[in-house]
Amino acid sequence: MKKLEILLTFSLLMLLVACKKEDFYQGDHFFVKNAGAEMPVYVKGNIQSGTFILFLHGGPGGNASLPSFMPVSKELESDYAFAYWDQRGSGLSIGNPDQKTFTVEQFVDDLDLVVEAIKLRYHHPRIVFYGISWGGALGCAYLSTKDYQQKVDGFICMDSGHNLVDGLPKSVVFVKEYAQRQIDQSIDVEYWTEARDWCATQPDMTKKENYFKYDGYLTNTNAYRKDPNQVVQGPEVGATGTMNSYLSLAIFFNGQYLVPRFNILELNLSEDMAKIKTPSIVIWGRHDGVNTIEMGYDAYHSIGGPDFQDKELVILENSAHEGYIEEQDLFIHTFRRFVNGL
């Protein structure tokens, strides 16, 4: 009887949600199919502006769906069109792509099809890449490949994982130092002593088992948010929005399948990034523990090489990895200034 009551209650809730008139999504959408993957692209915002911000989400295995509902996105959509693309094996992408297709080269090829689709569908608008974390690395890889950068008008590279060979050991040091501070404050001493001592062994971060162990520790630090207790505006949808838009619980599961099969731990794009001559801005959180500030300087110096002038570095002094929500006003101002100046 108890199970029946729960089932009836859940069914009633689903019915009420389905009858809601509130619409959380207005815009256009299409799918890009390539090498076994069917990847959705959702276009929202000011299409008439003629400027399309192609959002490259993090991960690998993240999604563009959830960020599309964040207040910072909604604010910027008043000025520009945003194209939110869920990459293969990520977000709400479907199909049955072979594990062998989970390569940087394949993701670059997918991205090129998305760029071409936008150009054809919307009559050759300006396209600006906005890549966060892994998305920033993907943007770097794309712009360093063939003559693809000629299709792109600007590049916003934020806290990118473009060089994990050098970057991951620096993040391990971040975890070790965080662990020591916790120990000094008598916080969960046993756990953080274990973390500190493991990090002190300088593990080989090209090995998957080491990466996943480190990542477990990392998620318990403030690597992503300088102040984990900071109250920030999250996505403007809840359970109702999940049922009334393209946002669904599926976005939380695809990444768990992709990540163990996509080994990018030896990724190092720094040298190739000298090929990039696209106007670029590097935005980085001073306190980022995922991709530390040293890698922000590396991204800035690598793009276009030392003589390239059409680039800028902006450091968000009160942010970690998620500066787009930790310092929203400054981020929005910086974003608009760069795009409007192209």
Buried (B, 14 or more C-beta within 10 A) or exposed (E): EEEEEEEEEEEEEEEEBEEEEEEBBEBEEBBBEBBBBBBBBBBBBBBEBEBBBBBBBBBBBBBBBBBBBBBBBBBBBEBBBBBBBBBBBBBBBBBEBEEEBBEBEBBBBBBBBBBEBBBEBBEEBBBBBBBBBBBBBBBBBBBBBEEBBEBBBBBBBBBBBBBBBBBBBBBBBBBBEBBBEBBEEEEBEEBBBEBBEBBEEEBEBBEEEBBEBBBEBBEBBBBBBBEEEEEBEEBEBEEBBBBBBBBBEBBEEBBEBBBEBBBBBEBEBBEBBBBBBBBBBBBBBBBBBBBBBBBBBBBBBBBBEEEBEBBBBBBBEBBBBBBBBBBBEBBBEBBBEBBEEE
